[in-house]
């Protein structure tokens, strides 16, 4: 439960971990999904689970897992109390951790995870869902706690507000090019952000967005790379919360080696 101004809100975690890891090469042991690769003595995915678990206000977590990875996930869950120095003794996590089967594309996987959460929640209209990429273990706990406060403050004001995403400011010079590769303009980098996760949404509104998407054309018809773009597409407002720039998503073997060097 997350208490904001005396009102308790259910808050659930959905971790997307059903990707194919096609760009990781041999980085994941046995060719497995990158979220199960070893990172400082624990699988990548479990770094995120552990961080959210320490926040104590998450009612439950749903990990969306590819069918081919279920046995690996189950095996690691049985050993999870040994990760991070056995910080919780024999009990791996304080929050319940459930599984949901992944889909063919990210949006389908997330929707299946949302349906699982819907089976757990008591009041969908008053519940929030945190959506996080399982391959992004280095997010700031402090930033997310502050972001959750901002989310509930904005949501209490009403309107078309649906959610909030962590995002990093751009410090690069960004240009637009034409089909032949020639520069045709520059972006104002003070207004450009790199959208990352965690993201937090009102559960009922996010499910409505998926429903409108399905009725309009189907999950595979329009490419939404994350849930913030889905909500904005259907006319809802999503707020940005500045996050540190080291919230890296592991995509290549080099990314994994970099995080091994920087994560304490």
TORTORFI-541847 format. One record per residue (C-alpha): residue in three letters; x, y, z; residue number from 0. Coordinates in steps of 0.25 Angstrom, whole numbers, plus 5000, padded with zeros to 4 digits. Each point is the difference from the previous one (the first is absolute). Last residue first. Example, Ala and Ser with C-alpha at 12.3 -4.5 7.8 and 13.67 -1.06 7.14 Angstrom:
# residues 2
+------+------+------+------+-----+
: rest :    X :    Y :    Z :  nr :
+------+------+------+------+-----+
:  SER : 5055 : 4996 : 5029 :   1 :
:  ALA : 4994 : 4986 : 5002 :   0 :
+------+------+------+------+-----+
# end
This chain:
# residues 264
+------+------+------+------+-----+
: rest :    X :    Y :    Z :  nr :
+------+------+------+------+-----+
:  UNK : 5113 : 4995 : 4976 : 263 :
:  UNK : 4995 : 5000 : 4985 : 262 :
:  UNK : 5010 : 5007 : 4991 : 261 :
:  UNK : 5010 : 4990 : 4995 : 260 :
:  UNK : 4989 : 4989 : 4999 : 259 :
:  UNK : 4992 : 5010 : 4993 : 258 :
:  UNK : 5010 : 5002 : 4989 : 257 :
:  UNK : 5002 : 4985 : 4998 : 256 :
:  UNK : 4985 : 4999 : 4998 : 255 :
:  UNK : 4999 : 5011 : 4990 : 254 :
:  UNK : 5012 : 4994 : 4992 : 253 :
:  UNK : 4992 : 4987 : 4999 : 252 :
:  UNK : 4989 : 5008 : 4993 : 251 :
:  UNK : 4986 : 5005 : 5003 : 250 :
:  UNK : 5001 : 5002 : 5015 : 249 :
:  UNK : 4991 : 5012 : 5003 : 248 :
:  UNK : 5008 : 5011 : 5007 : 247 :
:  UNK : 4995 : 5009 : 5011 : 246 :
:  UNK : 5013 : 5008 : 5000 : 245 :
:  UNK : 4994 : 5013 : 4996 : 244 :
:  UNK : 4994 : 5003 : 5014 : 243 :
:  UNK : 4985 : 5002 : 4999 : 242 :
:  UNK : 4991 : 5012 : 4998 : 241 :
:  UNK : 4985 : 4998 : 5001 : 240 :
:  UNK : 4992 : 5001 : 4988 : 239 :
:  UNK : 4985 : 5001 : 5000 : 238 :
:  UNK : 4990 : 4992 : 4992 : 237 :
:  UNK : 4987 : 5007 : 4995 : 236 :
:  UNK : 4989 : 4991 : 4993 : 235 :
:  UNK : 4995 : 5002 : 4986 : 234 :
:  UNK : 5001 : 4986 : 4995 : 233 :
:  UNK : 5014 : 5001 : 4993 : 232 :
:  UNK : 5005 : 5006 : 5014 : 231 :
:  UNK : 4996 : 4987 : 5007 : 230 :
:  UNK : 5006 : 4991 : 4990 : 229 :
:  UNK : 5013 : 5009 : 4999 : 228 :
:  UNK : 5001 : 4999 : 5016 : 227 :
:  UNK : 4998 : 4985 : 4999 : 226 :
:  UNK : 5013 : 4997 : 4992 : 225 :
:  UNK : 5005 : 4997 : 4986 : 224 :
:  UNK : 4986 : 5002 : 4994 : 223 :
:  UNK : 5000 : 4995 : 4986 : 222 :
:  UNK : 4986 : 5000 : 4993 : 221 :
:  UNK : 4994 : 4988 : 4994 : 220 :
:  UNK : 5005 : 4989 : 5009 : 219 :
:  UNK : 4991 : 5002 : 5012 : 218 :
:  UNK : 4987 : 5001 : 4992 : 217 :
:  UNK : 4994 : 5011 : 4991 : 216 :
:  UNK : 4990 : 5009 : 5007 : 215 :
:  UNK : 4994 : 4990 : 5010 : 214 :
:  UNK : 5013 : 4995 : 5005 : 213 :
:  UNK : 5006 : 5014 : 5002 : 212 :
:  UNK : 4987 : 5004 : 5007 : 211 :
:  UNK : 5001 : 4989 : 5009 : 210 :
:  UNK : 5015 : 5002 : 5003 : 209 :
:  UNK : 4997 : 5015 : 5003 : 208 :
:  UNK : 4988 : 4995 : 5009 : 207 :
:  UNK : 5010 : 4991 : 5007 : 206 :
:  UNK : 5009 : 5012 : 5003 : 205 :
:  UNK : 4989 : 5008 : 5005 : 204 :
:  UNK : 4996 : 4989 : 5010 : 203 :
:  UNK : 5014 : 4998 : 5005 : 202 :
:  UNK : 5004 : 5014 : 5003 : 201 :
:  UNK : 5014 : 5001 : 4994 : 200 :
:  UNK : 5014 : 4999 : 5005 : 199 :
:  UNK : 5012 : 4999 : 4991 : 198 :
:  UNK : 5014 : 4994 : 5005 : 197 :
:  UNK : 5005 : 5002 : 4989 : 196 :
:  UNK : 5007 : 5008 : 4990 : 195 :
:  UNK : 4996 : 5012 : 4990 : 194 :
:  UNK : 5012 : 5008 : 4995 : 193 :
:  UNK : 4996 : 5014 : 5001 : 192 :
:  UNK : 5000 : 5012 : 4990 : 191 :
:  UNK : 4995 : 5014 : 5004 : 190 :
:  UNK : 5013 : 5006 : 5004 : 189 :
:  UNK : 5006 : 4992 : 4988 : 188 :
:  UNK : 4993 : 5010 : 4990 : 187 :
:  UNK : 5000 : 4991 : 4988 : 186 :
:  UNK : 5008 : 5003 : 4988 : 185 :
:  UNK : 4996 : 5001 : 4985 : 184 :
:  UNK : 5002 : 4994 : 4986 : 183 :
:  UNK : 5013 : 4992 : 5001 : 182 :
:  UNK : 5002 : 4992 : 4988 : 181 :
:  UNK : 4999 : 4984 : 5001 : 180 :
:  UNK : 4993 : 4998 : 4986 : 179 :
:  UNK : 4987 : 4998 : 5007 : 178 :
:  UNK : 5000 : 5013 : 5007 : 177 :
:  UNK : 5007 : 5002 : 5013 : 176 :
:  UNK : 4996 : 5006 : 5014 : 175 :
:  UNK : 5011 : 5004 : 5009 : 174 :
:  UNK : 5003 : 4999 : 5015 : 173 :
:  UNK : 5012 : 5006 : 5007 : 172 :
:  UNK : 5002 : 4992 : 5013 : 171 :
:  UNK : 4997 : 5003 : 5014 : 170 :
:  UNK : 4986 : 4994 : 5000 : 169 :
:  UNK : 4992 : 5000 : 5013 : 168 :
:  UNK : 4997 : 4986 : 5006 : 167 :
:  UNK : 4986 : 4995 : 5002 : 166 :
:  UNK : 4992 : 4993 : 5011 : 165 :
:  UNK : 4986 : 4998 : 4996 : 164 :
:  UNK : 4987 : 5005 : 5005 : 163 :
:  UNK : 4986 : 4996 : 4998 : 162 :
:  UNK : 4985 : 5002 : 4996 : 161 :
:  UNK : 4997 : 5015 : 5001 : 160 :
:  UNK : 4988 : 5004 : 4992 : 159 :
:  UNK : 4994 : 5009 : 5011 : 158 :
:  UNK : 5001 : 4996 : 5015 : 157 :
:  UNK : 5008 : 5008 : 5010 : 156 :
:  UNK : 5002 : 4987 : 5008 : 155 :
:  UNK : 5007 : 4994 : 4989 : 154 :
:  UNK : 5011 : 5011 : 5000 : 153 :
:  UNK : 5002 : 4998 : 5015 : 152 :
:  UNK : 5000 : 4985 : 4998 : 151 :
:  UNK : 5011 : 5001 : 4989 : 150 :
:  UNK : 5008 : 5010 : 5007 : 149 :
:  UNK : 5001 : 4991 : 5013 : 148 :
:  UNK : 5004 : 4988 : 4991 : 147 :
:  UNK : 5011 : 5008 : 4993 : 146 :
:  UNK : 5006 : 5003 : 5013 : 145 :
:  UNK : 5001 : 4985 : 5003 : 144 :
:  UNK : 5005 : 4997 : 4986 : 143 :
:  UNK : 5011 : 5010 : 5001 : 142 :
:  UNK : 5004 : 4995 : 5014 : 141 :
:  UNK : 5001 : 4986 : 4994 : 140 :
:  UNK : 5008 : 5004 : 4989 : 139 :
:  UNK : 5000 : 4991 : 4988 : 138 :
:  UNK : 5012 : 4990 : 4997 : 137 :
:  UNK : 4993 : 4987 : 4997 : 136 :
:  UNK : 4994 : 5004 : 4986 : 135 :
:  UNK : 4999 : 4986 : 4993 : 134 :
:  UNK : 4987 : 4996 : 5008 : 133 :
:  UNK : 4993 : 5013 : 4994 : 132 :
:  UNK : 4991 : 5006 : 5010 : 131 :
:  UNK : 4985 : 5003 : 5000 : 130 :
:  UNK : 4994 : 5005 : 5014 : 129 :
:  UNK : 4985 : 4998 : 5001 : 128 :
:  UNK : 4991 : 5009 : 5008 : 127 :
:  UNK : 4987 : 4996 : 5007 : 126 :
:  UNK : 4988 : 5009 : 5004 : 125 :
:  UNK : 4992 : 4997 : 4987 : 124 :
:  UNK : 5004 : 4985 : 5001 : 123 :
:  UNK : 4995 : 4998 : 5014 : 122 :
:  UNK : 5003 : 4986 : 5006 : 121 :
:  UNK : 5012 : 4997 : 4991 : 120 :
:  UNK : 5005 : 4985 : 4998 : 119 :
:  UNK : 4992 : 4996 : 4987 : 118 :
:  UNK : 5003 : 5013 : 4994 : 117 :
:  UNK : 5015 : 4998 : 5003 : 116 :
:  UNK : 4999 : 4988 : 4991 : 115 :
:  UNK : 4993 : 5007 : 4989 : 114 :
:  UNK : 5011 : 5011 : 5001 : 113 :
:  UNK : 5010 : 4990 : 4998 : 112 :
:  UNK : 4993 : 4994 : 4987 : 111 :
:  UNK : 4999 : 5015 : 4995 : 110 :
:  UNK : 5015 : 5002 : 5002 : 109 :
:  UNK : 5004 : 4988 : 4992 : 108 :
:  UNK : 4990 : 5003 : 4989 : 107 :
:  UNK : 5006 : 5014 : 5000 : 106 :
:  UNK : 5014 : 4995 : 4999 : 105 :
:  UNK : 4998 : 4990 : 4989 : 104 :
:  UNK : 4997 : 4985 : 4998 : 103 :
:  UNK : 4995 : 4999 : 5014 : 102 :
:  UNK : 5006 : 4997 : 5014 : 101 :
:  UNK : 4993 : 4991 : 5010 : 100 :
:  UNK : 4998 : 5006 : 5014 :  99 :
:  UNK : 5007 : 4996 : 5012 :  98 :
:  UNK : 4997 : 5005 : 5015 :  97 :
:  UNK : 5009 : 5006 : 5010 :  96 :
:  UNK : 4994 : 5003 : 5014 :  95 :
:  UNK : 5007 : 5011 : 5007 :  94 :
:  UNK : 5010 : 4998 : 5012 :  93 :
:  UNK : 5010 : 4993 : 4990 :  92 :
:  UNK : 5009 : 4988 : 5001 :  91 :
:  UNK : 4996 : 4994 : 5014 :  90 :
:  UNK : 5012 : 4992 : 5006 :  89 :
:  UNK : 5007 : 5012 : 5005 :  88 :
:  UNK : 4995 : 5013 : 4994 :  87 :
:  UNK : 5014 : 5006 : 4998 :  86 :
:  UNK : 5006 : 4986 : 4995 :  85 :
:  UNK : 5012 : 5007 : 4995 :  84 :
:  UNK : 4994 : 5007 : 4988 :  83 :
:  UNK : 4996 : 4986 : 4994 :  82 :
:  UNK : 4998 : 4988 : 5009 :  81 :
:  UNK : 4985 : 5002 : 5003 :  80 :
:  UNK : 4999 : 5000 : 4984 :  79 :
:  UNK : 5003 : 4985 : 4999 :  78 :
:  UNK : 4986 : 4995 : 4998 :  77 :
:  UNK : 4997 : 5012 : 4992 :  76 :
:  UNK : 5012 : 4996 : 4991 :  75 :
:  UNK : 4994 : 4987 : 4997 :  74 :
:  UNK : 4986 : 5005 : 4997 :  73 :
:  UNK : 5006 : 5010 : 4990 :  72 :
:  UNK : 5009 : 4990 : 4993 :  71 :
:  UNK : 4988 : 4991 : 4999 :  70 :
:  UNK : 4991 : 5011 : 4995 :  69 :
:  UNK : 5010 : 5005 : 4989 :  68 :
:  UNK : 4995 : 4993 : 4988 :  67 :
:  UNK : 4986 : 5005 : 5003 :  66 :
:  UNK : 5004 : 5014 : 5000 :  65 :
:  UNK : 4998 : 5007 : 5014 :  64 :
:  UNK : 4992 : 5012 : 5004 :  63 :
:  UNK : 5004 : 5002 : 5015 :  62 :
:  UNK : 4988 : 5004 : 5008 :  61 :
:  UNK : 5003 : 5007 : 5013 :  60 :
:  UNK : 4991 : 5002 : 5013 :  59 :
:  UNK : 4996 : 5011 : 5009 :  58 :
:  UNK : 5011 : 5009 : 4998 :  57 :
:  UNK : 5002 : 5010 : 5012 :  56 :
:  UNK : 5012 : 4993 : 5006 :  55 :
:  UNK : 5010 : 5008 : 4992 :  54 :
:  UNK : 5010 : 4989 : 5002 :  53 :
:  UNK : 4992 : 4991 : 4991 :  52 :
:  UNK : 5001 : 5009 : 4989 :  51 :
:  UNK : 5016 : 5000 : 5001 :  50 :
:  UNK : 5000 : 4984 : 5001 :  49 :
:  UNK : 4991 : 4998 : 4988 :  48 :
:  UNK : 5009 : 5010 : 4992 :  47 :
:  UNK : 5013 : 4992 : 5004 :  46 :
:  UNK : 4992 : 4987 : 4998 :  45 :
:  UNK : 4999 : 5003 : 4985 :  44 :
:  UNK : 5015 : 5001 : 4998 :  43 :
:  UNK : 5002 : 4986 : 5006 :  42 :
:  UNK : 5009 : 5001 : 5013 :  41 :
:  UNK : 5014 : 4999 : 5004 :  40 :
:  UNK : 5005 : 5014 : 4994 :  39 :
:  UNK : 4992 : 4999 : 4988 :  38 :
:  UNK : 4998 : 4986 : 4995 :  37 :
:  UNK : 4991 : 4998 : 4987 :  36 :
:  UNK : 4985 : 4997 : 5003 :  35 :
:  UNK : 4995 : 5013 : 4994 :  34 :
:  UNK : 5008 : 4998 : 4987 :  33 :
:  UNK : 4991 : 4988 : 4996 :  32 :
:  UNK : 5007 : 4987 : 4999 :  31 :
:  UNK : 5011 : 4996 : 4990 :  30 :
:  UNK : 5006 : 4990 : 5010 :  29 :
:  UNK : 5005 : 5011 : 5009 :  28 :
:  UNK : 4996 : 5014 : 4995 :  27 :
:  UNK : 5011 : 5007 : 4993 :  26 :
:  UNK : 5001 : 4991 : 4988 :  25 :
:  UNK : 4995 : 5009 : 4990 :  24 :
:  UNK : 4992 : 5011 : 5008 :  23 :
:  UNK : 4993 : 5006 : 4987 :  22 :
:  UNK : 4989 : 4990 : 4999 :  21 :
:  UNK : 4996 : 5001 : 5015 :  20 :
:  UNK : 4986 : 4994 : 4997 :  19 :
:  UNK : 4992 : 5008 : 5009 :  18 :
:  UNK : 4990 : 4994 : 5011 :  17 :
:  UNK : 5005 : 5008 : 5012 :  16 :
:  UNK : 4990 : 5011 : 5001 :  15 :
:  UNK : 4999 : 5003 : 5015 :  14 :
:  UNK : 4986 : 5004 : 5005 :  13 :
:  UNK : 4999 : 5006 : 5014 :  12 :
:  UNK : 4988 : 5002 : 5008 :  11 :
:  UNK : 4995 : 5012 : 5008 :  10 :
:  UNK : 4987 : 5000 : 5008 :   9 :
:  UNK : 4997 : 5014 : 5005 :   8 :
:  UNK : 4997 : 5005 : 5014 :   7 :
:  UNK : 4995 : 5014 : 5002 :   6 :
:  UNK : 5005 : 5008 : 5012 :   5 :
:  UNK : 5007 : 5010 : 4992 :   4 :
:  UNK : 5007 : 4989 : 4991 :   3 :
:  UNK : 5001 : 4987 : 5006 :   2 :
:  UNK : 5006 : 4989 : 4991 :   1 :
:  UNK : 4996 : 4986 : 5003 :   0 :
+------+------+------+------+-----+
# end
